């Protein structure tokens, strides 16, 4: 599992520090996100450019940190997915 790779742990630690989160809370999201990732994108992609968009309105902070970690790790692979994070807060936050 990617979440057990040293590269994942290094990137996760960077995200946790940058976002002022707890690593254990972010890691607790990994299993749930694996299941979620197999669902359709529900508009969380730009079908014109095939860019994955992580929207703050769609994911909790710990979930976004875990997803960003996965996407940063895969960015170094052959044929990585393009992605961006939309950190705009939900209305009222």
PDB file with one MODEL, atoms N, CA, C and O in Angstrom:
MODEL        1
ATOM      1  N   UNK A   1       0.840  -1.185   0.000  1.00  0.00           N
ATOM      2  CA  UNK A   1       0.000   0.000   0.000  1.00  0.00           C
ATOM      3  C   UNK A   1       0.882   1.244   0.000  1.00  0.00           C
ATOM      4  O   UNK A   1       1.862   1.326   0.741  1.00  0.00           O
ATOM      5  N   UNK A   2       0.525   2.197  -0.831  1.00  0.00           N
ATOM      6  CA  UNK A   2       1.300   3.427  -0.990  1.00  0.00           C
ATOM      7  C   UNK A   2       1.472   4.159   0.336  1.00  0.00           C
ATOM      8  O   UNK A   2       2.523   4.747   0.593  1.00  0.00           O
ATOM      9  N   UNK A   3       0.449   4.125   1.172  1.00  0.00           N
ATOM     10  CA  UNK A   3       0.503   4.846   2.447  1.00  0.00           C
ATOM     11  C   UNK A   3       1.588   4.324   3.383  1.00  0.00           C
ATOM     12  O   UNK A   3       1.896   4.968   4.386  1.00  0.00           O
ATOM     13  N   UNK A   4       2.170   3.169   3.072  1.00  0.00           N
ATOM     14  CA  UNK A   4       3.241   2.619   3.903  1.00  0.00           C
ATOM     15  C   UNK A   4       4.627   2.922   3.338  1.00  0.00           C
ATOM     16  O   UNK A   4       5.632   2.570   3.955  1.00  0.00           O
ATOM     17  N   UNK A   5       4.695   3.564   2.187  1.00  0.00           N
ATOM     18  CA  UNK A   5       5.982   3.882   1.567  1.00  0.00           C
ATOM     19  C   UNK A   5       6.649   5.044   2.299  1.00  0.00           C
ATOM     20  O   UNK A   5       5.962   5.952   2.768  1.00  0.00           O
ATOM     21  N   UNK A   6       7.970   5.028   2.403  1.00  0.00           N
ATOM     22  CA  UNK A   6       8.686   6.153   3.031  1.00  0.00           C
ATOM     23  C   UNK A   6       8.411   7.487   2.321  1.00  0.00           C
ATOM     24  O   UNK A   6       8.322   8.526   2.975  1.00  0.00           O
ATOM     25  N   UNK A   7       8.278   7.463   1.004  1.00  0.00           N
ATOM     26  CA  UNK A   7       7.988   8.697   0.267  1.00  0.00           C
ATOM     27  C   UNK A   7       6.636   9.276   0.695  1.00  0.00           C
ATOM     28  O   UNK A   7       6.499  10.489   0.851  1.00  0.00           O
ATOM     29  N   UNK A   8       5.654   8.419   0.879  1.00  0.00           N
ATOM     30  CA  UNK A   8       4.331   8.865   1.325  1.00  0.00           C
ATOM     31  C   UNK A   8       4.445   9.501   2.707  1.00  0.00           C
ATOM     32  O   UNK A   8       3.895  10.575   2.948  1.00  0.00           O
ATOM     33  N   UNK A   9       5.152   8.843   3.603  1.00  0.00           N
ATOM     34  CA  UNK A   9       5.310   9.355   4.965  1.00  0.00           C
ATOM     35  C   UNK A   9       5.988  10.715   4.967  1.00  0.00           C
ATOM     36  O   UNK A   9       5.586  11.605   5.717  1.00  0.00           O
ATOM     37  N   UNK A  10       7.011  10.888   4.137  1.00  0.00           N
ATOM     38  CA  UNK A  10       7.718  12.171   4.062  1.00  0.00           C
ATOM     39  C   UNK A  10       6.792  13.284   3.576  1.00  0.00           C
ATOM     40  O   UNK A  10       6.760  14.369   4.156  1.00  0.00           O
ATOM     41  N   UNK A  11       6.046  13.013   2.516  1.00  0.00           N
ATOM     42  CA  UNK A  11       5.124  14.017   1.981  1.00  0.00           C
ATOM     43  C   UNK A  11       4.001  14.283   2.980  1.00  0.00           C
ATOM     44  O   UNK A  11       3.602  15.432   3.172  1.00  0.00           O
ATOM     45  N   UNK A  12       3.492  13.237   3.614  1.00  0.00           N
ATOM     46  CA  UNK A  12       2.446  13.395   4.621  1.00  0.00           C
ATOM     47  C   UNK A  12       2.920  14.316   5.743  1.00  0.00           C
ATOM     48  O   UNK A  12       2.184  15.207   6.166  1.00  0.00           O
ATOM     49  N   UNK A  13       4.122  14.111   6.217  1.00  0.00           N
ATOM     50  CA  UNK A  13       4.654  14.947   7.297  1.00  0.00           C
ATOM     51  C   UNK A  13       4.738  16.410   6.876  1.00  0.00           C
ATOM     52  O   UNK A  13       4.467  17.301   7.681  1.00  0.00           O
ATOM     53  N   UNK A  14       5.112  16.668   5.624  1.00  0.00           N
ATOM     54  CA  UNK A  14       5.156  18.037   5.106  1.00  0.00           C
ATOM     55  C   UNK A  14       3.755  18.656   5.087  1.00  0.00           C
ATOM     56  O   UNK A  14       3.571  19.805   5.489  1.00  0.00           O
ATOM     57  N   UNK A  15       2.775  17.888   4.619  1.00  0.00           N
ATOM     58  CA  UNK A  15       1.402  18.386   4.540  1.00  0.00           C
ATOM     59  C   UNK A  15       0.830  18.642   5.931  1.00  0.00           C
ATOM     60  O   UNK A  15       0.155  19.648   6.150  1.00  0.00           O
ATOM     61  N   UNK A  16       1.095  17.748   6.856  1.00  0.00           N
ATOM     62  CA  UNK A  16       0.608  17.894   8.224  1.00  0.00           C
ATOM     63  C   UNK A  16       1.160  19.167   8.848  1.00  0.00           C
ATOM     64  O   UNK A  16       0.422  19.922   9.481  1.00  0.00           O
ATOM     65  N   UNK A  17       2.447  19.405   8.671  1.00  0.00           N
ATOM     66  CA  UNK A  17       3.055  20.619   9.221  1.00  0.00           C
ATOM     67  C   UNK A  17       2.492  21.866   8.555  1.00  0.00           C
ATOM     68  O   UNK A  17       2.139  22.828   9.236  1.00  0.00           O
ATOM     69  N   UNK A  18       2.405  21.856   7.239  1.00  0.00           N
ATOM     70  CA  UNK A  18       1.934  23.026   6.506  1.00  0.00           C
ATOM     71  C   UNK A  18       0.481  23.368   6.841  1.00  0.00           C
ATOM     72  O   UNK A  18       0.099  24.538   6.853  1.00  0.00           O
ATOM     73  N   UNK A  19      -0.318  22.347   7.111  1.00  0.00           N
ATOM     74  CA  UNK A  19      -1.751  22.547   7.362  1.00  0.00           C
ATOM     75  C   UNK A  19      -2.102  22.567   8.848  1.00  0.00           C
ATOM     76  O   UNK A  19      -3.262  22.751   9.215  1.00  0.00           O
ATOM     77  N   UNK A  20      -1.092  22.377   9.699  1.00  0.00           N
ATOM     78  CA  UNK A  20      -1.288  22.366  11.154  1.00  0.00           C
ATOM     79  C   UNK A  20      -2.315  21.305  11.575  1.00  0.00           C
ATOM     80  O   UNK A  20      -3.254  21.581  12.321  1.00  0.00           O
ATOM     81  N   UNK A  21      -2.102  20.093  11.075  1.00  0.00           N
ATOM     82  CA  UNK A  21      -2.969  18.957  11.377  1.00  0.00           C
ATOM     83  C   UNK A  21      -2.186  17.904  12.143  1.00  0.00           C
ATOM     84  O   UNK A  21      -0.983  18.053  12.354  1.00  0.00           O
ATOM     85  N   UNK A  22      -2.859  16.850  12.556  1.00  0.00           N
ATOM     86  CA  UNK A  22      -2.227  15.721  13.235  1.00  0.00           C
ATOM     87  C   UNK A  22      -2.094  14.558  12.252  1.00  0.00           C
ATOM     88  O   UNK A  22      -3.065  14.201  11.585  1.00  0.00           O
ATOM     89  N   UNK A  23      -0.912  13.971  12.159  1.00  0.00           N
ATOM     90  CA  UNK A  23      -0.661  12.871  11.222  1.00  0.00           C
ATOM     91  C   UNK A  23      -1.628  11.712  11.447  1.00  0.00           C
ATOM     92  O   UNK A  23      -2.117  11.124  10.483  1.00  0.00           O
ATOM     93  N   UNK A  24      -1.907  11.379  12.693  1.00  0.00           N
ATOM     94  CA  UNK A  24      -2.812  10.252  12.977  1.00  0.00           C
ATOM     95  C   UNK A  24      -4.216  10.521  12.440  1.00  0.00           C
ATOM     96  O   UNK A  24      -4.897   9.598  11.994  1.00  0.00           O
ATOM     97  N   UNK A  25      -4.652  11.779  12.479  1.00  0.00           N
ATOM     98  CA  UNK A  25      -5.982  12.120  11.975  1.00  0.00           C
ATOM     99  C   UNK A  25      -6.036  12.043  10.452  1.00  0.00           C
ATOM    100  O   UNK A  25      -7.034  11.611   9.875  1.00  0.00           O
ATOM    101  N   UNK A  26      -4.956  12.464   9.815  1.00  0.00           N
ATOM    102  CA  UNK A  26      -4.889  12.391   8.354  1.00  0.00           C
ATOM    103  C   UNK A  26      -4.816  10.927   7.920  1.00  0.00           C
ATOM    104  O   UNK A  26      -5.507  10.525   6.983  1.00  0.00           O
ATOM    105  N   UNK A  27      -3.990  10.135   8.589  1.00  0.00           N
ATOM    106  CA  UNK A  27      -3.863   8.714   8.250  1.00  0.00           C
ATOM    107  C   UNK A  27      -5.179   7.963   8.465  1.00  0.00           C
ATOM    108  O   UNK A  27      -5.454   6.983   7.772  1.00  0.00           O
ATOM    109  N   UNK A  28      -5.977   8.411   9.407  1.00  0.00           N
ATOM    110  CA  UNK A  28      -7.265   7.765   9.665  1.00  0.00           C
ATOM    111  C   UNK A  28      -8.210   7.901   8.467  1.00  0.00           C
ATOM    112  O   UNK A  28      -9.172   7.143   8.352  1.00  0.00           O
ATOM    113  N   UNK A  29      -7.947   8.843   7.594  1.00  0.00           N
ATOM    114  CA  UNK A  29      -8.787   9.071   6.409  1.00  0.00           C
ATOM    115  C   UNK A  29      -8.405   8.171   5.234  1.00  0.00           C
ATOM    116  O   UNK A  29      -9.192   8.029   4.299  1.00  0.00           O
ATOM    117  N   UNK A  30      -7.246   7.574   5.258  1.00  0.00           N
ATOM    118  CA  UNK A  30      -6.720   6.861   4.091  1.00  0.00           C
ATOM    119  C   UNK A  30      -7.643   5.735   3.623  1.00  0.00           C
ATOM    120  O   UNK A  30      -7.947   5.658   2.433  1.00  0.00           O
ATOM    121  N   UNK A  31      -8.093   4.870   4.514  1.00  0.00           N
ATOM    122  CA  UNK A  31      -8.960   3.765   4.120  1.00  0.00           C
ATOM    123  C   UNK A  31     -10.267   4.241   3.519  1.00  0.00           C
ATOM    124  O   UNK A  31     -10.726   3.712   2.506  1.00  0.00           O
ATOM    125  N   UNK A  32     -10.864   5.239   4.145  1.00  0.00           N
ATOM    126  CA  UNK A  32     -12.113   5.820   3.641  1.00  0.00           C
ATOM    127  C   UNK A  32     -11.899   6.427   2.254  1.00  0.00           C
ATOM    128  O   UNK A  32     -12.747   6.282   1.373  1.00  0.00           O
ATOM    129  N   UNK A  33     -10.776   7.100   2.061  1.00  0.00           N
ATOM    130  CA  UNK A  33     -10.509   7.743   0.774  1.00  0.00           C
ATOM    131  C   UNK A  33     -10.255   6.727  -0.322  1.00  0.00           C
ATOM    132  O   UNK A  33     -10.586   6.971  -1.482  1.00  0.00           O
ATOM    133  N   UNK A  34      -9.678   5.601   0.027  1.00  0.00           N
ATOM    134  CA  UNK A  34      -9.457   4.554  -0.965  1.00  0.00           C
ATOM    135  C   UNK A  34     -10.802   4.114  -1.547  1.00  0.00           C
ATOM    136  O   UNK A  34     -10.945   3.961  -2.760  1.00  0.00           O
ATOM    137  N   UNK A  35     -11.783   3.914  -0.665  1.00  0.00           N
ATOM    138  CA  UNK A  35     -13.110   3.517  -1.125  1.00  0.00           C
ATOM    139  C   UNK A  35     -13.762   4.638  -1.929  1.00  0.00           C
ATOM    140  O   UNK A  35     -14.400   4.376  -2.949  1.00  0.00           O
ATOM    141  N   UNK A  36     -13.611   5.865  -1.486  1.00  0.00           N
ATOM    142  CA  UNK A  36     -14.192   7.016  -2.174  1.00  0.00           C
ATOM    143  C   UNK A  36     -13.585   7.205  -3.553  1.00  0.00           C
ATOM    144  O   UNK A  36     -14.280   7.606  -4.487  1.00  0.00           O
ATOM    145  N   UNK A  37     -12.316   6.926  -3.688  1.00  0.00           N
ATOM    146  CA  UNK A  37     -11.620   7.138  -4.958  1.00  0.00           C
ATOM    147  C   UNK A  37     -12.160   6.245  -6.066  1.00  0.00           C
ATOM    148  O   UNK A  37     -11.955   6.536  -7.245  1.00  0.00           O
ATOM    149  N   UNK A  38     -12.828   5.189  -5.717  1.00  0.00           N
ATOM    150  CA  UNK A  38     -13.379   4.290  -6.723  1.00  0.00           C
ATOM    151  C   UNK A  38     -14.755   4.726  -7.216  1.00  0.00           C
ATOM    152  O   UNK A  38     -15.315   4.115  -8.126  1.00  0.00           O
ATOM    153  N   UNK A  39     -15.297   5.785  -6.614  1.00  0.00           N
ATOM    154  CA  UNK A  39     -16.585   6.323  -7.047  1.00  0.00           C
ATOM    155  C   UNK A  39     -16.368   7.308  -8.194  1.00  0.00           C
ATOM    156  O   UNK A  39     -15.254   7.795  -8.386  1.00  0.00           O
ATOM    157  N   UNK A  40     -17.428   7.608  -8.964  1.00  0.00           N
ATOM    158  CA  UNK A  40     -17.306   8.635  -9.999  1.00  0.00           C
ATOM    159  C   UNK A  40     -16.872   9.967  -9.391  1.00  0.00           C
ATOM    160  O   UNK A  40     -17.025  10.176  -8.187  1.00  0.00           O
ATOM    161  N   UNK A  41     -16.341  10.854 -10.199  1.00  0.00           N
ATOM    162  CA  UNK A  41     -15.775  12.103  -9.695  1.00  0.00           C
ATOM    163  C   UNK A  41     -16.814  13.111  -9.217  1.00  0.00           C
ATOM    164  O   UNK A  41     -16.463  14.053  -8.508  1.00  0.00           O
ATOM    165  N   UNK A  42     -18.072  12.942  -9.581  1.00  0.00           N
ATOM    166  CA  UNK A  42     -19.128  13.857  -9.142  1.00  0.00           C
ATOM    167  C   UNK A  42     -18.768  15.321  -9.376  1.00  0.00           C
ATOM    168  O   UNK A  42     -19.040  16.179  -8.536  1.00  0.00           O
ATOM    169  N   UNK A  43     -18.153  15.598 -10.527  1.00  0.00           N
ATOM    170  CA  UNK A  43     -17.823  16.982 -10.861  1.00  0.00           C
ATOM    171  C   UNK A  43     -16.510  17.468 -10.289  1.00  0.00           C
ATOM    172  O   UNK A  43     -16.176  18.642 -10.444  1.00  0.00           O
ATOM    173  N   UNK A  44     -15.751  16.603  -9.630  1.00  0.00           N
ATOM    174  CA  UNK A  44     -14.469  17.011  -9.058  1.00  0.00           C
ATOM    175  C   UNK A  44     -13.333  16.849 -10.054  1.00  0.00           C
ATOM    176  O   UNK A  44     -12.189  16.596  -9.676  1.00  0.00           O
ATOM    177  N   UNK A  45     -13.664  16.997 -11.327  1.00  0.00           N
ATOM    178  CA  UNK A  45     -12.641  17.015 -12.346  1.00  0.00           C
ATOM    179  C   UNK A  45     -13.065  17.993 -13.425  1.00  0.00           C
ATOM    180  O   UNK A  45     -14.240  18.342 -13.541  1.00  0.00           O
ATOM    181  N   UNK A  46     -12.114  18.422 -14.195  1.00  0.00           N
ATOM    182  CA  UNK A  46     -12.373  19.295 -15.326  1.00  0.00           C
ATOM    183  C   UNK A  46     -12.304  18.398 -16.548  1.00  0.00           C
ATOM    184  O   UNK A  46     -11.214  18.026 -16.983  1.00  0.00           O
ATOM    185  N   UNK A  47     -13.452  18.049 -17.104  1.00  0.00           N
ATOM    186  CA  UNK A  47     -13.481  17.065 -18.181  1.00  0.00           C
ATOM    187  C   UNK A  47     -12.788  17.561 -19.441  1.00  0.00           C
ATOM    188  O   UNK A  47     -12.420  16.759 -20.299  1.00  0.00           O
ATOM    189  N   UNK A  48     -12.607  18.867 -19.564  1.00  0.00           N
ATOM    190  CA  UNK A  48     -11.922  19.399 -20.741  1.00  0.00           C
ATOM    191  C   UNK A  48     -10.419  19.127 -20.657  1.00  0.00           C
ATOM    192  O   UNK A  48      -9.799  18.757 -21.654  1.00  0.00           O
ATOM    193  N   UNK A  49      -9.845  19.306 -19.495  1.00  0.00           N
ATOM    194  CA  UNK A  49      -8.402  19.137 -19.330  1.00  0.00           C
ATOM    195  C   UNK A  49      -8.022  17.897 -18.539  1.00  0.00           C
ATOM    196  O   UNK A  49      -6.834  17.616 -18.376  1.00  0.00           O
ATOM    197  N   UNK A  50      -9.010  17.138 -18.037  1.00  0.00           N
ATOM    198  CA  UNK A  50      -8.756  15.953 -17.220  1.00  0.00           C
ATOM    199  C   UNK A  50      -7.904  16.247 -15.995  1.00  0.00           C
ATOM    200  O   UNK A  50      -6.980  15.497 -15.680  1.00  0.00           O
ATOM    201  N   UNK A  51      -8.211  17.326 -15.314  1.00  0.00           N
ATOM    202  CA  UNK A  51      -7.515  17.712 -14.099  1.00  0.00           C
ATOM    203  C   UNK A  51      -8.398  17.369 -12.906  1.00  0.00           C
ATOM    204  O   UNK A  51      -9.567  17.754 -12.866  1.00  0.00           O
ATOM    205  N   UNK A  52      -7.850  16.652 -11.942  1.00  0.00           N
ATOM    206  CA  UNK A  52      -8.560  16.354 -10.699  1.00  0.00           C
ATOM    207  C   UNK A  52      -8.559  17.623  -9.851  1.00  0.00           C
ATOM    208  O   UNK A  52      -7.516  18.248  -9.660  1.00  0.00           O
ATOM    209  N   UNK A  53      -9.718  17.995  -9.350  1.00  0.00           N
ATOM    210  CA  UNK A  53      -9.824  19.187  -8.513  1.00  0.00           C
ATOM    211  C   UNK A  53     -10.248  18.767  -7.112  1.00  0.00           C
ATOM    212  O   UNK A  53     -11.331  18.212  -6.924  1.00  0.00           O
ATOM    213  N   UNK A  54      -9.392  19.033  -6.133  1.00  0.00           N
ATOM    214  CA  UNK A  54      -9.722  18.755  -4.729  1.00  0.00           C
ATOM    215  C   UNK A  54     -10.360  20.010  -4.162  1.00  0.00           C
ATOM    216  O   UNK A  54      -9.678  21.008  -3.930  1.00  0.00           O
ATOM    217  N   UNK A  55     -11.647  19.964  -3.943  1.00  0.00           N
ATOM    218  CA  UNK A  55     -12.389  21.131  -3.480  1.00  0.00           C
ATOM    219  C   UNK A  55     -12.578  21.103  -1.966  1.00  0.00           C
ATOM    220  O   UNK A  55     -13.002  20.097  -1.397  1.00  0.00           O
ATOM    221  N   UNK A  56     -12.255  22.226  -1.326  1.00  0.00           N
ATOM    222  CA  UNK A  56     -12.410  22.341   0.122  1.00  0.00           C
ATOM    223  C   UNK A  56     -13.857  22.102   0.525  1.00  0.00           C
ATOM    224  O   UNK A  56     -14.126  21.590   1.612  1.00  0.00           O
ATOM    225  N   UNK A  57     -14.784  22.469  -0.342  1.00  0.00           N
ATOM    226  CA  UNK A  57     -16.197  22.287  -0.029  1.00  0.00           C
ATOM    227  C   UNK A  57     -16.614  20.816  -0.043  1.00  0.00           C
ATOM    228  O   UNK A  57     -17.669  20.471   0.488  1.00  0.00           O
ATOM    229  N   UNK A  58     -15.802  19.951  -0.642  1.00  0.00           N
ATOM    230  CA  UNK A  58     -16.158  18.543  -0.783  1.00  0.00           C
ATOM    231  C   UNK A  58     -15.436  17.616   0.193  1.00  0.00           C
ATOM    232  O   UNK A  58     -15.899  16.504   0.447  1.00  0.00           O
ATOM    233  N   UNK A  59     -14.301  18.066   0.744  1.00  0.00           N
ATOM    234  CA  UNK A  59     -13.496  17.211   1.616  1.00  0.00           C
ATOM    235  C   UNK A  59     -13.102  17.959   2.877  1.00  0.00           C
ATOM    236  O   UNK A  59     -12.837  19.160   2.832  1.00  0.00           O
ATOM    237  N   UNK A  60     -13.060  17.261   3.992  1.00  0.00           N
ATOM    238  CA  UNK A  60     -12.579  17.832   5.245  1.00  0.00           C
ATOM    239  C   UNK A  60     -11.074  18.068   5.133  1.00  0.00           C
ATOM    240  O   UNK A  60     -10.420  17.505   4.255  1.00  0.00           O
ATOM    241  N   UNK A  61     -10.530  18.890   6.010  1.00  0.00           N
ATOM    242  CA  UNK A  61      -9.113  19.253   5.973  1.00  0.00           C
ATOM    243  C   UNK A  61      -8.207  18.024   6.017  1.00  0.00           C
ATOM    244  O   UNK A  61      -7.240  17.945   5.259  1.00  0.00           O
ATOM    245  N   UNK A  62      -8.507  17.062   6.897  1.00  0.00           N
ATOM    246  CA  UNK A  62      -7.677  15.857   6.996  1.00  0.00           C
ATOM    247  C   UNK A  62      -7.765  15.023   5.724  1.00  0.00           C
ATOM    248  O   UNK A  62      -6.768  14.451   5.284  1.00  0.00           O
ATOM    249  N   UNK A  63      -8.949  14.951   5.134  1.00  0.00           N
ATOM    250  CA  UNK A  63      -9.122  14.205   3.882  1.00  0.00           C
ATOM    251  C   UNK A  63      -8.334  14.870   2.748  1.00  0.00           C
ATOM    252  O   UNK A  63      -7.662  14.194   1.968  1.00  0.00           O
ATOM    253  N   UNK A  64      -8.424  16.199   2.667  1.00  0.00           N
ATOM    254  CA  UNK A  64      -7.669  16.901   1.618  1.00  0.00           C
ATOM    255  C   UNK A  64      -6.173  16.698   1.783  1.00  0.00           C
ATOM    256  O   UNK A  64      -5.459  16.509   0.798  1.00  0.00           O
ATOM    257  N   UNK A  65      -5.695  16.734   3.013  1.00  0.00           N
ATOM    258  CA  UNK A  65      -4.264  16.527   3.254  1.00  0.00           C
ATOM    259  C   UNK A  65      -3.836  15.135   2.796  1.00  0.00           C
ATOM    260  O   UNK A  65      -2.778  14.978   2.186  1.00  0.00           O
ATOM    261  N   UNK A  66      -4.650  14.131   3.087  1.00  0.00           N
ATOM    262  CA  UNK A  66      -4.329  12.767   2.655  1.00  0.00           C
ATOM    263  C   UNK A  66      -4.352  12.664   1.134  1.00  0.00           C
ATOM    264  O   UNK A  66      -3.462  12.054   0.540  1.00  0.00           O
ATOM    265  N   UNK A  67      -5.369  13.257   0.497  1.00  0.00           N
ATOM    266  CA  UNK A  67      -5.451  13.218  -0.960  1.00  0.00           C
ATOM    267  C   UNK A  67      -4.298  13.959  -1.617  1.00  0.00           C
ATOM    268  O   UNK A  67      -3.725  13.480  -2.596  1.00  0.00           O
ATOM    269  N   UNK A  68      -3.957  15.117  -1.085  1.00  0.00           N
ATOM    270  CA  UNK A  68      -2.818  15.872  -1.626  1.00  0.00           C
ATOM    271  C   UNK A  68      -1.545  15.050  -1.501  1.00  0.00           C
ATOM    272  O   UNK A  68      -0.711  15.050  -2.406  1.00  0.00           O
ATOM    273  N   UNK A  69      -1.393  14.353  -0.389  1.00  0.00           N
ATOM    274  CA  UNK A  69      -0.213  13.505  -0.202  1.00  0.00           C
ATOM    275  C   UNK A  69      -0.155  12.426  -1.280  1.00  0.00           C
ATOM    276  O   UNK A  69       0.881  12.234  -1.916  1.00  0.00           O
ATOM    277  N   UNK A  70      -1.262  11.729  -1.481  1.00  0.00           N
ATOM    278  CA  UNK A  70      -1.293  10.711  -2.544  1.00  0.00           C
ATOM    279  C   UNK A  70      -0.969  11.322  -3.909  1.00  0.00           C
ATOM    280  O   UNK A  70      -0.174  10.769  -4.667  1.00  0.00           O
ATOM    281  N   UNK A  71      -1.577  12.442  -4.211  1.00  0.00           N
ATOM    282  CA  UNK A  71      -1.387  13.048  -5.532  1.00  0.00           C
ATOM    283  C   UNK A  71       0.029  13.585  -5.719  1.00  0.00           C
ATOM    284  O   UNK A  71       0.570  13.521  -6.823  1.00  0.00           O
ATOM    285  N   UNK A  72       0.633  14.111  -4.662  1.00  0.00           N
ATOM    286  CA  UNK A  72       2.031  14.553  -4.764  1.00  0.00           C
ATOM    287  C   UNK A  72       2.955  13.366  -5.003  1.00  0.00           C
ATOM    288  O   UNK A  72       3.882  13.452  -5.809  1.00  0.00           O
ATOM    289  N   UNK A  73       2.707  12.266  -4.310  1.00  0.00           N
ATOM    290  CA  UNK A  73       3.533  11.072  -4.503  1.00  0.00           C
ATOM    291  C   UNK A  73       3.410  10.570  -5.940  1.00  0.00           C
ATOM    292  O   UNK A  73       4.418  10.263  -6.576  1.00  0.00           O
ATOM    293  N   UNK A  74       2.187  10.485  -6.453  1.00  0.00           N
ATOM    294  CA  UNK A  74       1.993   9.962  -7.806  1.00  0.00           C
ATOM    295  C   UNK A  74       2.474  10.938  -8.880  1.00  0.00           C
ATOM    296  O   UNK A  74       2.632  10.545 -10.036  1.00  0.00           O
ATOM    297  N   UNK A  75       2.705  12.186  -8.524  1.00  0.00           N
ATOM    298  CA  UNK A  75       3.186  13.171  -9.497  1.00  0.00           C
ATOM    299  C   UNK A  75       4.560  12.806 -10.055  1.00  0.00           C
ATOM    300  O   UNK A  75       4.930  13.245 -11.144  1.00  0.00           O
ATOM    301  N   UNK A  76       5.308  12.009  -9.313  1.00  0.00           N
ATOM    302  CA  UNK A  76       6.626  11.586  -9.764  1.00  0.00           C
ATOM    303  C   UNK A  76       6.615  10.306 -10.594  1.00  0.00           C
ATOM    304  O   UNK A  76       7.665   9.874 -11.069  1.00  0.00           O
ATOM    305  N   UNK A  77       5.471   9.708 -10.773  1.00  0.00           N
ATOM    306  CA  UNK A  77       5.344   8.457 -11.524  1.00  0.00           C
ATOM    307  C   UNK A  77       5.218   8.731 -13.017  1.00  0.00           C
ATOM    308  O   UNK A  77       4.979   9.867 -13.428  1.00  0.00           O
ATOM    309  N   UNK A  78       5.377   7.704 -13.815  1.00  0.00           N
ATOM    310  CA  UNK A  78       5.117   7.811 -15.247  1.00  0.00           C
ATOM    311  C   UNK A  78       3.619   8.048 -15.434  1.00  0.00           C
ATOM    312  O   UNK A  78       2.805   7.379 -14.797  1.00  0.00           O
ATOM    313  N   UNK A  79       3.259   8.965 -16.277  1.00  0.00           N
ATOM    314  CA  UNK A  79       1.852   9.292 -16.593  1.00  0.00           C
ATOM    315  C   UNK A  79       1.026   9.652 -15.351  1.00  0.00           C
ATOM    316  O   UNK A  79      -0.025   9.054 -15.119  1.00  0.00           O
ATOM    317  N   UNK A  80       1.483  10.612 -14.560  1.00  0.00           N
ATOM    318  CA  UNK A  80       0.717  10.981 -13.364  1.00  0.00           C
ATOM    319  C   UNK A  80      -0.572  11.721 -13.731  1.00  0.00           C
ATOM    320  O   UNK A  80      -0.696  12.276 -14.823  1.00  0.00           O
ATOM    321  N   UNK A  81      -1.513  11.718 -12.813  1.00  0.00           N
ATOM    322  CA  UNK A  81      -2.743  12.485 -12.982  1.00  0.00           C
ATOM    323  C   UNK A  81      -2.447  13.953 -12.687  1.00  0.00           C
ATOM    324  O   UNK A  81      -1.744  14.263 -11.725  1.00  0.00           O
ATOM    325  N   UNK A  82      -2.972  14.846 -13.499  1.00  0.00           N
ATOM    326  CA  UNK A  82      -2.887  16.266 -13.206  1.00  0.00           C
ATOM    327  C   UNK A  82      -3.932  16.582 -12.149  1.00  0.00           C
ATOM    328  O   UNK A  82      -5.008  15.984 -12.136  1.00  0.00           O
ATOM    329  N   UNK A  83      -3.619  17.519 -11.267  1.00  0.00           N
ATOM    330  CA  UNK A  83      -4.541  17.849 -10.197  1.00  0.00           C
ATOM    331  C   UNK A  83      -4.282  19.257  -9.700  1.00  0.00           C
ATOM    332  O   UNK A  83      -3.228  19.843  -9.949  1.00  0.00           O
ATOM    333  N   UNK A  84      -5.251  19.775  -9.003  1.00  0.00           N
ATOM    334  CA  UNK A  84      -5.120  21.077  -8.344  1.00  0.00           C
ATOM    335  C   UNK A  84      -6.006  21.055  -7.102  1.00  0.00           C
ATOM    336  O   UNK A  84      -6.944  20.264  -7.002  1.00  0.00           O
ATOM    337  N   UNK A  85      -5.694  21.924  -6.178  1.00  0.00           N
ATOM    338  CA  UNK A  85      -6.503  22.029  -4.968  1.00  0.00           C
ATOM    339  C   UNK A  85      -7.208  23.365  -4.968  1.00  0.00           C
ATOM    340  O   UNK A  85      -6.579  24.412  -5.121  1.00  0.00           O
ATOM    341  N   UNK A  86      -8.509  23.327  -4.796  1.00  0.00           N
ATOM    342  CA  UNK A  86      -9.332  24.528  -4.654  1.00  0.00           C
ATOM    343  C   UNK A  86      -9.608  24.668  -3.169  1.00  0.00           C
ATOM    344  O   UNK A  86     -10.491  24.001  -2.631  1.00  0.00           O
ATOM    345  N   UNK A  87      -8.847  25.543  -2.499  1.00  0.00           N
ATOM    346  CA  UNK A  87      -8.930  25.663  -1.050  1.00  0.00           C
ATOM    347  C   UNK A  87      -9.985  26.671  -0.600  1.00  0.00           C
ATOM    348  O   UNK A  87     -10.048  27.002   0.584  1.00  0.00           O
ATOM    349  N   UNK A  88     -10.811  27.165  -1.519  1.00  0.00           N
ATOM    350  CA  UNK A  88     -11.862  28.095  -1.134  1.00  0.00           C
ATOM    351  C   UNK A  88     -12.788  27.424  -0.115  1.00  0.00           C
ATOM    352  O   UNK A  88     -13.211  26.284  -0.309  1.00  0.00           O
ATOM    353  N   UNK A  89     -13.091  28.119   0.942  1.00  0.00           N
ATOM    354  CA  UNK A  89     -13.928  27.554   2.007  1.00  0.00           C
ATOM    355  C   UNK A  89     -15.379  27.486   1.591  1.00  0.00           C
ATOM    356  O   UNK A  89     -15.824  28.185   0.681  1.00  0.00           O
ATOM    357  N   UNK A  90     -16.100  26.629   2.277  1.00  0.00           N
ATOM    358  CA  UNK A  90     -17.540  26.534   2.073  1.00  0.00           C
ATOM    359  C   UNK A  90     -18.184  27.850   2.504  1.00  0.00           C
ATOM    360  O   UNK A  90     -17.635  28.580   3.330  1.00  0.00           O
ATOM    361  N   UNK A  91     -19.316  28.134   1.953  1.00  0.00           N
ATOM    362  CA  UNK A  91     -20.055  29.333   2.339  1.00  0.00           C
ATOM    363  C   UNK A  91     -20.306  29.305   3.855  1.00  0.00           C
ATOM    364  O   UNK A  91     -20.688  28.279   4.420  1.00  0.00           O
ATOM    365  N   UNK A  92     -20.086  30.428   4.478  1.00  0.00           N
ATOM    366  CA  UNK A  92     -20.327  30.526   5.917  1.00  0.00           C
ATOM    367  C   UNK A  92     -19.157  30.138   6.795  1.00  0.00           C
ATOM    368  O   UNK A  92     -19.245  30.252   8.018  1.00  0.00           O
ATOM    369  N   UNK A  93     -18.063  29.685   6.207  1.00  0.00           N
ATOM    370  CA  UNK A  93     -16.903  29.303   7.043  1.00  0.00           C
ATOM    371  C   UNK A  93     -15.907  30.441   7.106  1.00  0.00           C
ATOM    372  O   UNK A  93     -14.869  30.317   7.756  1.00  0.00           O
TER     373      UNK A  93
ENDMDL
END
